[in-house]
Amino acid sequence: MNAFVLNQHGRMVFPSNIMPELDFSTMETLEQLDSVIRRDFETKAPSGTEILERVGTGGYSTRYDLMRDMALNLFWANRFSITMYDKRPTRWADLPRTRSDVFLPVLEPWEDGEAKVSGVQEAYPQLPSKWNEGCEDRIFDILFDVFANRRHHASTLPAVKPTVAEFLEQPGNLTFRLPHYDPDFPVYDYTDILDVSEDVPELEALHRWAMVLHNQYPWERSQVELASVDQLQDEDWVVAFHPRDKEVRAFLRRLRAGTAPRHVAGPRESRPPVRPYPELDVRQRFSVQPRIEALAAVHGDQVCSNDDLIRNTAYNWSPMSADEISSKTGIEQREYSSLPLEELALQAAEAALDKAGRQPEEIGGVLVCTCTSSRLIPSLATYLCGQLGMHQVYAAYDIIAACAGMPYGVADAVRMLQEVERPVLVVCVEKFSDKIGNVRTSRMIFGDGAAALVVGPAPEGTDGDIDYMKTYASGPASEVNSILWPNPEFDNNITVFGPQVKALAGRYLSQMIDELGQLPAPDGRDGSLMDAIDLIVPHQANKTMVIGLAERAGLTADQLYFNIEQVGNTSSASIPLAIHDAVRDGVITGPMRVFAPGFGAGAVAGYAVMRVDPAVVAVQGSSAPHEHGEMPAPAPADQAQSESASEGMREAFT
């Protein structure tokens, strides 16, 4: 998990963005590691030669641009040592010679290193400051101290270092030599790094990068040399590399054992079904009509603004401003929760039951729609039953339909009503904030939140609240695999492949609108079912993308309601959260016919055409942090929880 923390300034910090920590538990081959390393470190990083060329050709317009390239170069130069090993200065006389888990790096001198260093040193003062000269000078001093004292070439570094015995077999091998070592050499503490505060978000991120890079060389760097075995004396210090944790040790053992990679067969060509699946006319198909008795929402309690994202820019992100994030996604902020997923779900469930006036023993079934639960046994649905005091229900299970979670959950609830003839509790809940890691696309989009509905039987002889519903699934394998979690190729974090997501969303949204256009308007009205829709509340995937797709399908932006600007994409919870907010914000002031289409991960989709009465919505007030984008100071318990979640990163980076 990659939990956020709140620093002493009340600002959100993502340690996984600035302190590289790869998940080696699922890596089996060097090829897998190389894929992650290329994405995280190599793709965005310029070489020293490229930096020198840009300096010589006037390729840098500001000091910040130069410093950013220096930092990226240094992360790349440390790509294996920072992710796989702890560096421990050790007296040459005391270095174990036969252990299989102690390594020495084999290094090559940095070609033209002096020219590259002097080029940067001369160029920096001639460039204009971009934002704050004093702040930029302070950051440059930290970065340049590391950059100027780099001795080794970065291009040829192998991931697997030789053991000491293997190193000794090649007398010409070069490694670090320190004439002396001060164990109290000053480094930045974990909290020092978290508590960095700069007025300019980009400089705050760069300042943290510089501090992390400084900590990679906790010794007097100007005294370091590259030396061969025959030059080393007993009192010299060398830098021994030790696997940073048990997962790296296990990975290195797998490499030595020559474990064969798993072979996965390629997908078959996708073919459409032999005939279309019909939409479900609820009034005609079911005897027990569904009534929405209540809808309740639980928003995240912490606001993560676009500026907060820029303050936490990861070393593998392309340059992007807060305004560009807004333009690309339509999102100004996303809401995160300091609560665990289970507590979010429980709060939403309790609020919905309270609004419906239902006791737990009256509920016939519990359905939980989520794609971010790590709970398998018991399922989150059965866990909620136990927490709510439900001694027995007809059925309780989780539905993994991601962004189509609510349409899937409502569809199953309507079917269950036919069998149990008593209310069904549908909970839609997601917590993405601790599962995103340093993948920019995911971090820009996803948020946390929960909503719950009580779907009960309508009184005899009355119409229900749901007119039509339908679910869909699958597509070409590229669309099915367009959003992955966990994804070993992206360090087991949630990964979004934008073009494929856009393709599946456009395909399903267009199909839904076409189908509604061919259905008759209810209650004998003229026109189509699409003509009878009062409001469209789509899955809040990406506002810019959804508006574009909707317009391509013949809709206009003013027909759609969005709250994604404030809460982000909460996947299965997004539609019911948006309905709640539409009532709260006065968009839905009386009973309305709402078209709620969902589409997304796993190439799933679905919709419900339903009557939404604002009287059944438990309106949650809009708090000041949401209105003004301010971050409340963390409560002591929340801070303790955040600190605990990130405890494992402390020792590796300080």
C-alpha positions in Angstrom: 0.0 0.0 0.0 1.2 3.5 -0.8 -0.6 5.6 1.8 -0.5 9.4 1.8 0.7 11.3 4.9 0.1 14.8 6.2 3.1 16.7 7.1 3.5 19.3 9.9 2.1 22.0 7.5 -1.1 19.9 6.9 0.0 19.2 3.4 -0.4 15.9 1.7 2.8 14.0 0.8 3.1 10.7 -1.1 6.3 9.0 0.1 6.2 6.5 -2.8 6.6 9.3 -5.3 9.9 10.5 -3.9 11.4 7.5 -2.2 11.7 4.7 -4.8 10.6 1.4 -3.4 9.8 -1.3 -6.0 7.8 -4.4 -5.2 10.1 -7.4 -6.0 7.7 -10.0 -4.8 6.3 -10.7 -8.2 9.4 -10.1 -10.3 10.9 -13.3 -11.7 13.3 -12.1 -14.4 15.7 -9.3 -15.2 13.5 -8.5 -18.2 10.6 -7.6 -15.8 12.9 -5.5 -13.7 14.3 -3.7 -16.8 10.7 -2.9 -17.8 10.0 -1.2 -14.5 13.4 0.5 -14.4 13.0 1.9 -17.9 9.6 3.3 -17.1 10.6 4.8 -13.7 14.1 6.0 -14.4 15.4 5.8 -17.9 12.7 7.1 -20.2 12.6 10.6 -18.7 16.2 10.9 -17.6 18.9 12.7 -19.8 22.4 11.4 -19.8 25.3 13.6 -18.7 26.2 14.0 -22.4 22.7 15.2 -23.2 22.8 17.7 -20.4 26.1 19.1 -21.6 24.8 19.3 -25.2 21.7 21.2 -24.0 23.9 23.6 -22.0 26.0 24.2 -25.1 23.1 24.8 -27.5 21.1 27.0 -25.1 18.6 24.2 -24.5 17.7 25.4 -21.0 15.5 28.5 -20.6 15.6 28.6 -16.8 17.6 27.4 -13.8 14.7 25.1 -12.8 14.8 23.3 -16.2 18.5 22.6 -15.7 18.1 21.4 -12.1 15.2 19.1 -13.0 17.4 17.3 -15.6 20.3 17.1 -13.1 18.0 15.4 -10.6 16.5 13.0 -13.2 20.1 12.1 -14.3 21.0 11.3 -10.7 17.9 9.2 -10.1 18.8 7.2 -13.2 22.4 6.8 -12.1 21.2 5.4 -8.8 18.4 3.3 -10.3 19.5 0.0 -8.9 21.3 1.1 -5.8 18.3 3.1 -4.7 15.7 0.4 -5.3 17.6 -2.8 -4.5 20.4 -2.2 -2.1 21.5 -0.6 1.2 24.9 1.0 0.8 27.1 0.4 3.9 30.6 1.8 4.1 32.9 -0.9 5.5 36.6 -1.1 6.2 38.3 -3.2 3.6 39.9 -5.3 6.2 36.5 -6.0 7.8 34.6 -6.8 4.5 33.4 -10.4 4.5 34.9 -12.2 1.5 32.7 -15.3 1.1 29.1 -14.3 1.9 26.6 -14.6 -1.0 24.6 -11.6 0.1 27.3 -8.9 0.3 28.2 -7.2 -3.0 30.6 -4.7 -4.4 29.6 -2.4 -7.3 31.9 -2.6 -10.4 32.2 1.0 -11.7 33.6 2.7 -14.8 34.9 6.2 -14.6 32.5 8.9 -15.7 33.6 9.8 -19.3 34.2 13.5 -19.6 32.7 14.0 -16.1 34.8 17.1 -15.4 33.5 18.8 -18.6 29.9 17.9 -17.7 30.3 19.2 -14.2 32.0 22.5 -15.2 29.4 23.0 -18.0 26.6 22.8 -15.5 28.4 25.0 -13.0 29.0 27.7 -15.5 25.6 27.6 -17.1 23.5 27.8 -13.9 24.3 31.4 -12.8 23.8 32.6 -16.4 20.3 31.3 -16.6 17.3 33.3 -15.2 15.4 32.1 -12.2 12.0 30.7 -13.0 10.2 31.5 -9.7 12.3 32.1 -6.6 16.1 32.8 -7.0 16.9 32.1 -3.3 15.0 28.9 -3.2 16.4 27.7 -6.4 20.0 28.4 -5.3 19.4 26.4 -2.1 18.2 23.4 -4.1 21.0 23.7 -6.7 23.6 23.6 -3.9 22.3 20.2 -2.7 22.0 18.8 -6.2 25.3 20.1 -7.5 27.1 18.6 -4.5 26.0 15.2 -5.6 26.3 15.8 -9.3 29.7 17.3 -9.1 31.2 14.5 -7.1 29.8 11.6 -9.1 32.7 9.5 -10.2 31.1 6.6 -12.2 29.5 6.1 -15.6 25.8 5.3 -15.3 25.0 3.7 -18.7 26.7 0.3 -18.0 25.5 -0.3 -14.4 24.1 -3.8 -14.0 21.2 -4.6 -11.6 23.0 -7.6 -10.1 26.3 -6.7 -8.5 29.1 -9.3 -8.0 29.7 -10.8 -4.6 33.0 -9.8 -3.0 34.5 -13.1 -4.1 33.4 -12.5 -7.6 34.8 -9.0 -7.5 38.2 -10.3 -6.4 38.3 -12.7 -9.4 38.8 -9.6 -11.7 41.8 -7.6 -10.3 41.0 -4.7 -12.6 37.6 -4.1 -11.2 37.0 -0.6 -9.8 34.8 0.3 -6.9 34.3 3.2 -4.4 37.2 4.0 -2.1 36.8 6.3 0.9 39.9 7.4 2.8 37.8 7.8 5.9 34.1 7.5 6.9 32.2 9.6 9.4 29.1 7.6 10.6 27.6 10.9 11.8 27.8 12.5 8.3 24.7 14.7 8.2 21.7 13.3 6.2 18.1 14.5 6.0 15.7 12.8 8.3 12.5 11.2 6.9 10.4 14.0 8.5 12.8 16.6 7.1 11.9 15.4 3.7 8.2 15.2 4.3 8.0 18.6 5.9 9.6 20.5 3.0 7.4 23.5 2.3 7.9 25.8 -0.7 5.5 28.4 -2.1 6.0 27.0 -5.6 4.8 23.4 -5.9 7.4 22.4 -8.5 10.2 23.7 -6.3 8.8 21.8 -3.3 8.9 18.5 -5.3 12.4 19.3 -6.6 13.6 20.1 -3.1 12.5 16.7 -1.9 14.2 15.0 -4.8 17.5 16.7 -3.9 17.3 15.6 -0.3 16.6 12.0 -1.2 19.6 12.1 -3.6 21.8 13.6 -1.0 21.0 10.8 1.4 22.3 8.2 -1.2 25.9 9.3 -0.5 26.2 9.8 3.3 29.9 10.5 3.3 32.4 13.2 2.2 31.8 12.9 -1.5 34.7 15.1 -2.6 37.1 12.5 -1.2 35.7 9.5 -3.0 37.9 7.7 -5.6 37.5 4.7 -7.8 40.1 2.1 -6.9 41.0 -1.4 -8.0 41.7 -4.3 -5.6 45.4 -3.9 -5.6 45.1 -0.3 -4.6 42.9 -1.0 -1.5 44.5 -0.9 1.9 43.1 -2.4 5.1 42.2 1.0 6.5 40.4 2.1 3.4 36.6 2.1 3.3 34.6 0.6 0.5 30.9 0.8 -0.1 29.3 -2.7 0.4 25.9 -3.3 -1.2 23.4 -5.3 0.8 19.9 -6.4 -0.4 17.5 -3.9 1.1 14.9 -6.4 2.2 13.9 -10.0 2.0 12.0 -9.6 -1.3 15.2 -8.4 -3.0 17.1 -11.3 -1.5 14.5 -13.7 -2.8 14.6 -12.0 -6.3 18.4 -12.4 -6.5 18.0 -16.1 -5.5 15.5 -16.6 -8.2 17.9 -15.1 -10.7 20.8 -17.3 -9.6 18.5 -20.3 -9.8 17.5 -19.5 -13.3 13.8 -19.6 -12.7 12.0 -19.8 -16.1 9.4 -17.1 -16.7 5.8 -18.0 -16.8 4.3 -18.3 -20.3 0.9 -16.8 -20.8 -0.9 -17.6 -24.0 -2.0 -14.7 -26.2 -5.7 -13.8 -26.4 -8.0 -15.0 -29.1 -9.6 -12.7 -31.6 -12.7 -11.1 -30.1 -16.0 -11.7 -31.9 -19.4 -10.1 -31.2 -22.2 -12.2 -29.7 -24.4 -14.2 -32.0 -27.3 -11.8 -31.2 -27.6 -8.6 -29.1 -28.5 -8.8 -25.5 -31.8 -7.1 -24.8 -32.2 -4.4 -22.2 -34.3 -5.3 -19.2 -37.7 -3.5 -19.1 -38.1 -3.8 -15.3 -41.8 -3.1 -15.3 -42.5 -5.8 -17.8 -40.0 -8.4 -16.7 -40.3 -8.4 -12.9 -43.3 -8.8 -10.6 -41.6 -7.1 -7.6 -41.0 -3.5 -8.6 -37.9 -1.9 -7.1 -38.2 1.3 -5.0 -35.1 3.3 -4.1 -35.7 3.8 -0.4 -32.5 5.7 0.4 -29.2 6.9 -0.9 -26.4 8.0 1.3 -22.8 9.1 0.5 -19.5 9.4 2.4 -16.9 11.7 0.9 -13.2 11.6 1.5 -12.1 13.7 4.5 -8.9 15.0 2.8 -8.7 17.2 -0.3 -5.8 16.5 -2.7 -5.6 19.5 -5.1 -3.8 19.7 -8.4 -1.2 21.7 -6.6 -0.8 18.9 -4.2 0.0 16.6 -7.1 2.6 18.9 -8.4 4.2 19.2 -4.9 4.5 15.4 -5.1 5.8 15.1 -8.6 7.5 11.7 -9.0 10.8 11.3 -10.8 9.1 9.4 -13.6 6.5 12.1 -14.5 6.7 14.4 -17.5 6.5 18.1 -16.6 2.9 19.1 -16.1 1.3 22.0 -14.3 -1.8 22.1 -12.1 -3.7 23.9 -14.9 -2.7 21.3 -17.4 -4.1 18.5 -15.1 -7.3 20.4 -14.9 -7.5 20.9 -18.7 -6.6 17.2 -19.4 -9.0 15.7 -16.9 -11.5 18.3 -15.8 -10.5 17.6 -12.2 -9.5 20.4 -9.8 -9.1 18.2 -6.8 -9.8 14.7 -5.6 -11.0 13.6 -2.2 -9.0 11.0 -0.2 -10.0 9.3 3.0 -7.9 8.7 6.1 -10.3 5.8 6.9 -9.9 2.3 5.7 -12.1 1.0 2.9 -14.1 -1.1 5.3 -15.0 1.9 7.5 -16.0 4.0 4.5 -18.4 1.2 3.4 -19.8 0.8 6.9 -20.5 4.5 7.3 -22.3 4.6 4.0 -24.3 1.5 4.8 -25.3 2.8 8.3 -26.4 6.2 6.8 -28.5 4.6 4.1 -30.2 2.3 6.6 -30.9 5.2 8.8 -32.3 7.3 6.0 -34.6 4.4 4.9 -35.8 3.8 8.4 -34.7 0.2 8.1 -33.2 -2.1 10.8 -30.4 -4.5 9.8 -32.7 -7.5 10.4 -35.1 -6.3 7.7 -32.4 -6.5 5.0 -32.5 -9.5 2.7 -29.2 -9.2 1.0 -26.0 -7.1 1.0 -24.0 -6.3 -2.2 -20.7 -4.5 -2.2 -19.4 -3.0 -5.5 -15.7 -2.3 -5.3 -12.5 -2.9 -7.2 -10.1 -1.7 -4.5 -10.8 -4.2 -1.7 -7.9 -6.4 -0.7 -10.3 -8.4 1.6 -11.0 -11.8 0.3 -12.2 -13.8 3.3 -14.6 -12.8 4.5 -15.9 -10.7 1.6 -16.5 -7.1 2.3 -20.2 -7.7 2.0 -20.2 -10.5 4.6 -17.9 -8.4 6.8 -20.5 -5.6 6.7 -23.2 -8.0 7.6 -21.3 -9.0 10.7 -20.5 -5.3 11.6 -24.1 -4.3 11.1 -25.4 -7.1 13.3 -27.2 -9.0 10.5 -27.6 -12.6 11.9 -28.6 -13.9 8.5 -29.3 -12.6 5.0 -30.3 -14.4 1.8 -27.0 -13.5 0.1 -24.0 -11.3 0.6 -21.2 -10.9 -1.9 -18.8 -8.5 -3.6 -19.1 -7.4 -7.2 -15.9 -6.5 -9.0 -17.3 -4.4 -11.9 -15.1 -1.3 -11.3 -16.6 1.8 -12.9 -19.9 -0.1 -13.8 -20.2 -1.2 -10.2 -23.5 0.7 -9.4 -25.4 -0.5 -12.5 -24.2 -4.0 -11.8 -25.1 -3.8 -8.1 -28.6 -2.3 -8.8 -29.2 -5.0 -11.5 -28.4 -7.8 -9.0 -30.4 -6.1 -6.3 -33.5 -6.0 -8.6 -33.1 -9.7 -9.4 -32.6 -10.5 -5.7 -35.8 -8.6 -4.8 -37.8 -11.2 -6.9 -36.6 -13.9 -4.6 -36.5 -12.3 -1.1 -39.2 -9.6 -1.4 -37.3 -7.5 1.1 -34.8 -4.6 0.9 -31.4 -5.2 -0.5 -28.5 -3.0 0.6 -26.1 -2.0 -2.2 -22.8 -0.4 -1.1 -20.4 1.2 -3.7 -17.0 2.0 -2.2 -13.5 2.6 -3.4 -10.2 3.6 -1.8 -7.6 4.4 -4.5 -5.3 6.7 -2.6 -3.1 4.0 -1.1 -3.0 1.8 -4.3 -1.9 4.3 -6.9 1.9 4.6 -6.3 3.9 6.8 -8.5 1.9 6.4 -11.7 0.9 9.9 -12.8 -2.2 9.0 -14.9 -3.8 7.2 -12.0 -2.8 9.7 -9.4 -4.3 12.5 -11.4 -7.7 10.8 -11.7 -8.7 8.6 -8.8 -10.2 9.5 -5.5 -11.9 7.8 -2.5 -15.5 7.7 -1.5 -18.5 5.5 -0.8 -22.3 5.5 -1.3 -25.0 3.1 -0.4 -28.5 2.5 -1.6 -31.4 0.6 -0.1 -33.4 -0.9 -2.9 -36.7 -2.3 -1.5 -40.0 -3.6 -2.9 -42.4 -0.9 -4.1 -45.9 -1.0 -2.5 -48.3 -3.3 -4.3 -49.9 -1.7 -7.3 -47.4 1.1 -7.6 -44.6 1.7 -10.1 -41.1 1.2 -9.1 -38.2 3.6 -9.5 -36.2 1.7 -12.1 -37.5 1.7 -15.7 -34.7 -0.1 -17.6 -31.3 -1.6 -16.8 -28.6 -3.4 -18.6 -25.1 -4.7 -18.1 -22.3 -5.4 -20.6 -18.8 -6.9 -20.3 -15.7 -7.7 -22.4 -14.3 -6.6 -25.7 -10.9 -6.9 -27.4 -8.2 -8.0 -24.9 -6.6 -4.6 -25.2 -9.7 -3.0 -23.7 -10.3 -5.8 -21.1 -6.7 -5.1 -19.9 -6.9 -1.3 -20.2 -6.9 -0.8 -16.5 -4.9 -3.2 -14.3 -4.4 -3.7 -10.6 -2.1 -5.1 -9.5 0.2 -4.7 -12.4 3.7 -6.2 -12.0 5.0 -4.2 -15.0 4.1 -1.0 -13.0 5.3 -2.2 -9.6 1.9 -3.7 -8.8 0.2 -0.3 -8.8 -3.0 0.6 -10.7 -2.2 1.3 -14.3 -4.4 3.1 -16.8 -3.9 2.8 -20.6 -5.7 5.9 -21.8 -6.3 5.2 -25.5 -7.8 1.8 -24.7 -10.0 3.2 -22.0 -11.2 5.9 -24.3 -12.0 3.2 -26.9 -14.1 1.0 -24.6 -15.9 4.0 -23.0 -16.8 5.4 -26.4 -17.9 2.1 -27.7 -20.2 1.3 -24.8 -21.6 4.9 -24.3 -22.5 5.1 -28.0 -24.2 1.7 -27.8 -26.2 2.7 -24.7 -27.4 5.9 -26.3 -28.4 4.2 -29.5 -30.4 1.6 -27.5 -32.2 4.2 -25.5 -33.0 6.1 -28.6 -34.8 3.0 -30.0 -36.8 2.4 -26.9 -40.2 4.0 -26.4 -40.7 6.8 -23.9 -42.5 5.4 -20.7 -46.0 6.2 -19.7 -47.2 6.5 -23.3 -45.3 9.7 -23.9 -44.1 10.7 -27.4 -40.6 10.2 -28.5 -37.9 7.8 -27.3 -36.7 6.8 -23.9 -33.7 9.0 -24.5 -36.0 12.0 -25.1 -37.7 11.3 -21.7 -34.4 11.6 -19.7 -34.3 14.6 -17.4 -30.6 14.3 -16.4 -27.6 12.2 -17.3 -25.3 11.3 -14.5 -22.5 9.4 -16.1 -19.6 7.6 -14.4 -17.2 10.3 -13.5 -14.2 8.9 -15.4 -12.5 12.0 -16.9 -14.7 15.0 -17.6 -12.8 16.1 -20.6 -13.0 12.7 -22.2 -16.6 11.9 -21.3 -17.9 15.2 -22.6 -16.0 14.6 -25.9 -17.5 11.1 -26.2 -21.0 12.2 -25.3 -20.9 15.0 -27.9 -19.7 12.5 -30.5 -22.7 10.4 -29.6 -25.1 13.3 -30.1 -25.5 14.7 -26.6 -24.6 18.1 -25.3 -22.5 18.9 -22.2 -25.5 20.7 -20.4 -27.4 17.4 -20.4 -24.7 15.8 -18.1 -24.0 16.4 -14.4 -20.4 16.2 -13.1 -18.9 16.4 -9.7 -15.6 15.0 -10.8 -14.0 18.5 -10.5 -14.2 18.2 -6.7 -14.1 14.4 -5.9 -12.2 12.8 -8.7 -13.0 9.4 -10.2 -14.3 7.1 -7.5 -15.1 4.2 -9.9 -18.0 2.2 -8.6 -19.0 4.9 -6.1 -18.9 7.7 -8.7 -22.5 7.6 -10.0 -24.2 7.4 -6.6 -21.8 10.0 -5.2 -22.7 12.3 -8.1 -26.4 11.7 -7.6 -26.0 12.7 -4.0 -24.1 15.8 -4.9 -26.6 16.8 -7.6 -29.3 16.8 -4.9 -27.0 18.6 -2.4 -26.1 21.2 -5.0 -29.8 21.8 -6.0 -29.5 20.3 -9.5 -32.1 17.7 -8.6 -34.9 19.5 -6.8 -37.8 17.1 -7.5 -38.3 13.6 -8.8 -36.3 13.2 -12.0 -35.7 10.4 -14.6 -32.0 9.9 -14.5 -29.9 7.9 -17.0 -26.8 6.6 -15.2 -24.3 5.0 -17.5 -21.1 3.4 -16.2 -18.1 2.1 -18.2 -14.6 1.3 -17.5 -12.0 -1.2 -16.1 -12.3 -4.7 -17.4 -14.2 -3.5 -20.4 -17.4 -3.5 -18.3 -20.4 -1.2 -18.6 -23.9 -0.9 -17.6 -26.7 1.6 -17.0 -29.9 2.2 -15.1 -32.7 4.5 -16.1 -34.3 5.3 -12.8 -36.5 7.8 -11.0 -34.5 9.8 -8.4 -36.5 11.5 -5.7 -34.4 13.9 -3.7 -36.4 13.1 -0.6 -34.7 9.8 -0.2 -31.2 11.2 -0.4 -29.4 11.7 2.9 -27.7 14.9 2.1 -24.2 15.3 3.5 -23.3 19.0 4.0 -20.5 20.5 2.0 -17.6 21.3 4.3 -15.2 24.2 4.2 -12.2 22.2 3.0 -14.3 21.1 0.0 -15.5 24.6 -0.8 -12.2 26.4 -0.5 -9.7 23.7 -1.4 -7.9 24.0 2.0 -6.4 21.1 3.9 -7.4 20.7 7.5 -4.7 19.9 9.9 -4.4 16.2 10.6 -6.0 14.8 13.7 -3.5 13.0 16.0 -5.0 9.6 15.2 -5.0 10.2 11.5 -1.4 11.4 11.6 -0.4 8.3 13.6 -2.1 6.1 11.1 -0.3 7.8 8.2 3.0 7.5 10.0 2.5 3.8 10.6 1.6 3.2 7.0 4.9 4.7 5.8 7.1 3.4 8.6 8.8 0.9 6.3 10.3 3.6 4.1 12.1 5.4 6.9 15.3 3.4 7.3 15.9 2.9 3.6 16.1 6.6 2.8 17.6 8.3 5.9 
